[in-house]
Amino acid sequence: MHQQATRRSKRTGKPYIVWLHAAHVKLHDTLNSQPALLCLCPSCHGYYDFLLRLREQGIRLERIKHRQQIRKRIASLVS
């Protein structure tokens, strides 16, 4: 979802268009009929999503490490 707003430049006094994006607070909350949203400029929206994906990637990596530790522990108990 995109929203357009007009602002006036403080330096030149000329109007310019500002496009705003509705960013999901939770990255995969797209099926929710009333998701929590943030109103961000396109650059901030991209950065926000990048940080969410980076965090998600870190969590995924920690889960993989945890599963490997559990498997090693089980293997040491069984043998």
ChimeraX attribute file (.defattr): number of C-alpha atoms within 10 A of each C-alpha:
attribute: neighborCount
match mode: 1-to-1
recipient: residues
	/A:1	7
	/A:2	12
	/A:3	12
	/A:4	9
	/A:5	9
	/A:6	10
	/A:7	11
	/A:8	11
	/A:9	10
	/A:10	8
	/A:11	6
	/A:12	7
	/A:13	9
	/A:14	9
	/A:15	11
	/A:16	11
	/A:17	10
	/A:18	12
	/A:19	13
	/A:20	19
	/A:21	19
	/A:22	16
	/A:23	22
	/A:24	17
	/A:25	14
	/A:26	12
	/A:27	13
	/A:28	9
	/A:29	13
	/A:30	11
	/A:31	7
	/A:32	8
	/A:33	7
	/A:34	8
	/A:35	13
	/A:36	13
	/A:37	13
	/A:38	14
	/A:39	15
	/A:40	17
	/A:41	16
	/A:42	16
	/A:43	10
	/A:44	14
	/A:45	18
	/A:46	14
	/A:47	11
	/A:48	18
	/A:49	16
	/A:50	13
	/A:51	12
	/A:52	16
	/A:53	13
	/A:54	12
	/A:55	12
	/A:56	13
	/A:57	12
	/A:58	12
	/A:59	12
	/A:60	12
	/A:61	11
	/A:62	12
	/A:63	12
	/A:64	12
	/A:65	12
	/A:66	12
	/A:67	11
	/A:68	12
	/A:69	12
	/A:70	12
	/A:71	12
	/A:72	12
	/A:73	11
	/A:74	11
	/A:75	10
	/A:76	9
	/A:77	8
	/A:78	7
	/A:79	5
